[in-house]
Amino acid sequence: MHDVDDGMKQRVREIIAEEIEMDADEIEESASFVDEYEADSMSVIQVFGRVERELGVAIPQEEMKNMTDLNAAYEIVGKYA
């Protein structure tokens, strides 16, 4: 597992914000993408794919269900970076 640096965290935040159509600054780290921001499953799939493509991080598909909030996204990216 690797620590996720601030630049990578910011990029993950930006990708998520774009996919759930929010301002990056408005996303709280522990708020659920689905429950708090009404993201649908397609948005979560898009986030997952973009993180892999744009950050070059190969993440197993079974981790997709664990990418529920920003903190979880950071942890998963760090785990496979």
N, C-alpha and C positions, 0 to 999 in steps of 0.2 A: 504494500500500500504506500502511495506517495501522498505528500501534502499537496493540496491544490493551491497554487500561488494566486495572488490577488488578480493578476491578469486573466488567468483561466477562469476564476470565479466570476469575474465581470463578463467574460464571453458567455459562460453558461447562463448567467442571469439575462443577458441580452437575447440569446436564442429563445429562452423560455418566454420572455416578455413578448417577443415578436410572434411566437406561435399562439400565445393565449391572448394576444392583442391588448396588452397593457403597457404602461410605462415601466421601464426597468426599476426605477426608484420606488414604485408603488408595491412591489412584490416583497412580502415579508418572508423571511427565511424559513419559518416553521408553518406557514399557512399552506393548507392542502390545495393543490392545483385544481382538483375536481370539486371539492366542497366549498372552498372559499372563492375561487376564481371561475368556477363553472366551466373548466376545461373539459372537452369531451375526449373520448379515447383516441380519436384521430389526432388531436393536438398533442397528446402524450407520445404517440408513435412518431409524429413529426419531430418533436423535441429530441427523442431518443436517436433518430436517424441523423439529425443535424449535428448533434454532439459528436457522434461517431465520425461523420464526414469532415466536419469543420475543425475538430480538435484532434483528429487522428487517434481516437481512443476506441479500441475494440471492446465492446461491452456485450456480454452474453445476453441473449433475448430474455432469459428468465429474470434478469434484473429490472426489466421494464416495469413490472408490477411494483417494484420497490421505489421507483422514482416518483414519489408522491408529493414532495415539497422541495424547496431549494436546498435545504440542508442535506436531504437524502441524495439529491442530484450531485452535490459537491462530494459527498462520501463515495458514491458509486464511481464518479469520474476519477477520484483519487485512488480508488481501489484498483482500477484497470489502466491508469495512465503509465 
